[in-house]
């Protein structure tokens, strides 16, 4: 993996988080989640996994 500056790391992180949230919101708005799962719980889980991935990078 290519070495990135602290600023680039921050920008990539924000870009990824915004994409994740936008996708989740779009799916929710368009009734794309058809399983019987709590959406708030799903979002919290997804955000925890995103943050966990940041700790590993």
SULZI-V901814 format. One record per run of one state. SS is the DSSP state (A for helix, B for strand, O for the rest). FROM is the first residue (numbers start at 1). LEN is the number of residues. If there is no record, write none. Layout:
ss->SS from->FROM len->LEN
ss->SS from->FROM len->LEN
//
This chain:
ss->O from->1 len->5
ss->A from->6 len->24
ss->O from->30 len->9
ss->A from->39 len->18
ss->O from->57 len->1
//
